[in-house]
Amino acid sequence: MTSAMPLPHPTPDEAWTLIQTRDPRADGQLFYGVRTTRIFCRPSCASRRPGRHNVEFFSDLINALRAGYRPCKRCNPAGIYQEAQIVQTLCAHLNQNHDRPVKLAELARIARLSSFTVQRLFQRVLGISPSQYQSHKRADSFRASLAQSSTRITDAIYDAGYSSPSRAYSGKQLGMKPRDYRNRGLGLAIGYTIGKSALGQLLIAATEEGLCAVILTTTKEGAVVQLQQQFPAANLKQSPELTPMLNQVLSQLTEHPAALDLPLDLRATAFQMRVWQTLRAIPRGETRTYAQLAREIGQPTAVRAVARACATNPAVIVVPCHRVIGSNGKLTGYRWGIDRKQKLLEIESAPEAHPPFD
């Protein structure tokens, strides 16, 4: 196994020594370009060494490629790590600029690749797009700020890089773990905690991945029974450490909610996921009909399926199925009761804040 590069930040003279000695420990962390051939190599490359005056040093692939050098076919400096290193460099740029939206074209210019190629690289290496990566980083920053009791919500919003409060509450991070839910939660460790709200007793439950259930009932006992019915084979445990998450969910009953960027771990089919993501995009204080929701997901004839997806939503309030009404303007059915649906809509449309607790 090759040990780490002996000089973490070599000077030009030290870098030249590593290249002259063909030190393999510098591979992947140091590259050199030959100005006369416009080719760049690893320090351990077996090719004949150029004159020192024709050599340019680089700490990563991106800078070598940006300078117009081609990878050496003999030592293959890009190797199988080229895509990962390019994405790593672009992620570092996104991290440094989390306070503003970074456009795909900007990343493409940095990598000297097309926007399409950059998008494809992110999907292949990370499984998400650049905009989704930046959204996750903002959400992480937002949650970290909220965890500090001295931080105001509005301060946390802008410190995390959101341009406005509405941006902070438009996150759509949903997890789908079908193998965990197929057997009704067998082997899952699920923590839960309960708080009193203006809508009754509110229980939240979470796995290690994120929030998996939000339940509204009149009694604490009834809330626990419903959780047991959802996950009869899981290991359920009351977890006071979930109180900050509970408070974020309860904050949805205020003028300035702070819960929609919570990581979620919800049981869902691909269709349900699309419906729930679209529900979370409905602005606070607005409603949609089931037919409008079906059109927004691109399946205008699936009105009944959309209604079913709303009815099976396991995370009330956080996934706001209460914002969907009938085509005649009536509230129609609601799993947690029409009265609660009416009160939620009144809270969201009211100009003044409502207290999260009774």
N, C-alpha and C positions, 0 to 999 in steps of 0.2 A: 504493500500500500504506500502510495506517494505521500510524503509529508507536506505540510503547508509551505508556501513560498517563503524563503528565508528573509526577504525584505518586503514588508507589507506595502510600503510606499517608496519604491526605489527612485533615486535621482537618476538623471540621464546616464551618468557614468556608471552607476550601479546596475542600471538596466542593461547597458552595453556589456558589462561583465557577465551577467546572467546569460546573455545571448551568445557571447563568445564561448562560454563553457557549456552551452547547450543544456542548461539546468532544467530538467523536466518539472521541477517543483513550481516553476513560474508559468507553466502552461495553463491557459484559461484565465490568467490574471494579468498577463503581460503579452502584448503583441508588437511586432515591429514591421513597418512597411518599408519597402525599397523604392525610392523615388524614381529610379531609372526604369524599373519594370512595372511599377504601380501594382505590385503584389505584396500582400502581408502574410506573415508566417508566425508559427509558434516559436518560442525560444529554443525548443529542442529540435527544430527542423534540421534534417540531415543535409540540406542544400549548402553549397559553398557560401561563406559569409561575405556580404558586400562591404564596401568601404564605410567607415563610420559616418562620413559626411553625407552619405546617401540614405541614412537610416532615420526613420521617424518612429517614435514610440507611442503606444496606445494602451490604455488600461482596460478597454473593453471592445467588443466587436462593433458596436454601433459607431463609435468614433472612427474606427478604421474604415468602415464602409462609407461613412459620411464624407471622409476625406478622399474618396474616390478609388480606394484600393480594392483589388479582387483577392479572394482567399487563395492561398497556395494549394495546388492540386496534390502536391507531394505530402505535406504534413496536415492538410485539411484542418486549418485552425478553427473553422466554424464547427466542424464535427456535428455530432448529434445534439449538441447543446446550443446551436446557433439560435433556434427559435426561442428556447427558454431564456437565453441571455438577452435577446432583443426585447422580449416581453418584460423581463426583470428591469431593464433600463427604462422602458416606457412606464412601468408601474412606479418607479422611483420619481419620474417626472410628474405623474399624477399625484403622488403623495406630497410632493413639494408645492403643488398648486391646487390643494383641496379646497381653497377658498373661492375658487371660480370654476365654472364648467369648462373643461378642456375638450375642444372639438377633435373629432377623428382626423380631420385634415392636418391639425397641428402635430398629432402623433405621427402621421404619415410623413410629414416633412422631417421630423427628427430621425425617423428610421430610414428615410429615403426609399420608402416603399409606397405602394398605392394604398388608398384608404381601405379598399376591399381586402388587400392582403393583411393589413394590420388587424382589421376586424376578425379575419379568419384565424390569424395567429393567436389572438386572445382566446377565441373559442376553442382552439385546439389545445392550447397549453393550460388555460385556466378554467375553461368550460363556461365562461361568461364574457360579455362584451366589455370594451373599455368603459363605457358609460355605466354599466352595472358595477364594475369594479370601483369606480369613483363613488357611486351611490353607496356601496357597502362601507367604504372608508369614511364617508361623511356620517353614516348612521353609527358606526363604531365611535367616532369622535363625539357625536351627539349624546349617545348613551353614557360615555365616559364622563362628559361634563355634567349630565344630570345626576350621576352617582355622587357628585360632590354637593353636599347639602347647602353650601354657601353660593352655589351657582344658580342664578335665575334662569328660568326656561328661555326667555328671549335672548339672554346672553349666550346660552348654550347653542341656540339655533344659529346665531351669526358666527360664533366661534367655530362651529363645525363646518362652516362654509356654505350654508344655505342662503339663498338670496332673499328669502322671505319666510315667514312662519308657514305659509301654505306649502312651500317646497319641503319643509321638514316633515310634513305629515302626509306626503304623497308616496312614501316608500312602499314597495310591493315585494318584500322578501318573504316568499312562501316556500316551505320545505315539503317535499313529498317523500315519504318513507313507506312505500307499500309493503315491503317485507316485514316491517315492524308492526304494521297494523293488520295484516292479513290474519294473524292468529290472535287478534283482540288484545294486543299489548304484551304477549308472553315474553318475559325476560326484560321488559322495559322498567326502568326506575322512574317513576313519575312523582314529583313533589307538588304539593298544592297548598294554598292558603286562602283564607276567606275574609272578606271585609264587608262592612255595611255601607250601602249606597242609597241614593234617592230612589232607586228602582228595586230595592230589596237586598237580600244577601247575594254577594257576588263572589264566586269562586274562580280562581285562575289555577291552571295546572301546567306544568312544564317538564319536558325531558331535558337532557343535556343539550339538545339541538335548539330548543326554544319553546315558545308557548304552544301548547297543544289543545287547550280547551279553556273556554270562558263560559261560565254557567250562571244564570240568574234564577233564584228561587226565593221563597218566602222564609225558609229556615235553613240553617247551616247543615242540619242532618240531611235535608232533602237534596242539597247541593252535592254532598258527598255520595249519596245514593246514586245520583245521576252520573257522577264521575265513574263510580264502580260499574255502572251499566255500560258505559262507553268502553272501559278498559278492564274487563273482568279478570284478565290473566296477568295484569301488570302489578308491580310492587308499588303500592301507593303509600306516600308518607307525607305527613304535614310538615311543611318547610317554611319556617318564619323568614328564612333568608330571601324568599321570593317577595317580601313586602315591597321593596322598591318597584318591582315589576307590577305588583297589584296597584300601587299608587299611580303608576303611569296609565294603567287601564282606567282607573277611577277618574283620572284627569280628563278623560274623554267627556265627562259630564261637566266640563267647565268651558269657558269661552276660549281658553288657550290649551287645547289638548296636546299631549306629548306622548302618545302611545303607539302611533302608527308605524314607527320604525323598529318596533320590537321584532326580534327574530322569531319566526313561527315554524312549528313542526306539525303540519296538519295532514290528516288522512285525506286523500283526494284522488280522483281520476283526473286525467288531463283536462276533460271538459269542466269539471268542478273548479279546477285550479284557474282556468281562464275566467270563469264567472267570478270567482272570489277576487282575482286580481282587478277585474273591471269594477267590482263593487268598491274596492279600496281607492279607486281613482275618482269616484264621484265626490265632488267638492262638498265640504261640510255646509249644511243649510240647503242643499239641493236634493231633488228626488229624481228617479227614473221609473218608467213603467217597465214591466217585464218584457214587453215588445221592444222598447228602446234598448234594453240591455242585450237582448238577443241580436239586434242589429249591430250593436257596438262590438260584439265578439265575432261578427261575420257570419252568424247563423240565424237569419231572420225567421226561419220556420221553427226554431227550437224554443218557443216561448214556454211550453210546459216543462221542458228539461231545465230551462233556466230557473223556473219557479221551484222545481225540485232541488236544484243546487242551492238556492237560497234557503230552503227549508232545512237542509242538512248541514248548514254552516255551523261548525263546532265552536267558533270563537266570536260570540256575540259582541257587539260594539266595536271590537278591533277590526273585524270584517263586517262592515256596516250594512247588513242585509235589510235593516229597518228603513233604508233610504229608497227601497223599491215599493211602488204602489201599483194599484190596478189601473187599467186604461181609463176607467171612469173617474179616477181621482180618489177613490176610496182606499183605505189602508189595507184592505183584504186581510189574509191570515198572517199570523206571526207566531213563531214557535214559543216565544216567551210571553205571549199575551198582547192583545191589541192595545190595552191601556199603557203597557210599557213602551210599545212602539210609538204611540201618540206622544208620550212624555219625552222620549228621546228626540223626536222631531221638533218638539217645542223647545227643548234645551238648545238644540243646534241652530235654530232659527232666531232665538232670543238675542237681542243686542247686548245684554249684560250677562256677566259671568254667573254661573250657578255653582254652588259649593259642591265638591265631589262627595262629601259625606253628609248623612243626616245629622 
